[in-house]
């Protein structure tokens, strides 16, 4: 670190504060003090003018860390929270003070330094003081030749991915379906020191609740009916490499608890018992849901959200960067020409105008499919016309589409429950009518906030 940054620690447990100080000094930081209370912190802030504050949320003093966080926000002093508290109301209040990071205890030294590094990046991006050489290095990194886009939003996403790729930091990819989240996850893996190790994908939305834990953590022989042999889960398969958790917002609350414990302890326990297994896995998660909304409505754990949301990267919908449609189209034509051995020189202006006028609810994936279809049908060396079906649904935000689907599912389940007099299981129960197991229906009801007095 070229210039030592002054850090103030606000922690009322002496041993914890002192250990944190020694760790930071060893990492090249200048710790300008340890405050055991908000009052002491105020004095040290006035005297030392720290660059950063590490702030424990719960202090054994009348004034909480959150109150100090509000003051730091007004003073424009960047800070990070450190806490073992997982009370949702407390964490929501802490989040409202807009910290630049959030470390959930227990954490390792490496987690602390990575979070500080990311916090500096966020602060620098917000205030416009990011080191130019760092940005240039990230911009020059070619993540993946198949990630195409010169728009400012795509350049920003690629720049962020280039910065975080060499680290072990958890990444959360945000964006609508079809925006390229899995492509970005693969690119981050390929540009990391784990590139020669496995890249394992789990689609959290495609697995039934009953199989999720077995898929993620594995099982011992005889753990459940049909478990005729021992099986390694995705975490074990990804050891040393990267685990990509696609559609993490679909993960049931029961599985979220076990995932959080795995991320904290770096070890797994297979279904059916057996010894604990240490795993070294970098997690990249992706979702098209608004996880903060999911947290607020009780469908996603806030502590897991903070574990995953260390370095979020937002991928824009194609309708917001239409200037990339032309280079994307030419990229797809080149790819299909190479794969099919069919010469295709380009696309007419008229056809390109049709592409530019479409709103692309399916994003880049939809564009690729449209180009592939017209490439196959084209008789000459150029695509002259583009025919996009006119009966497209109106463009909605991903959150709105998902919310509507949930409402429809909830209404249908309520209707069946009413017809079954509220009964869930048994031959006359709603689960039998819906052709799903009672366990699956209970899980769906819990997720959708449906309650019944019958079993």
Beta strands, then each sheet from edge to edge (+ up, - down):
strand 1: 6-10
strand 2: 30-35
strand 3: 52-56
strand 4: 79-83
strand 5: 102-104
strand 6: 171-174
strand 7: 199-203
strand 8: 242-246
strand 9: 267-268
strand 10: 277-278
strand 11: 282-287
strand 12: 311-314
strand 13: 346-347
strand 14: 382-383
sheet 1: 2+ 1+ 3+ 4+ 5+
sheet 2: 7+ 8+ 11+ 6+ 12+
sheet 3: 9+ 10-
sheet 4: 13+ 14+
end
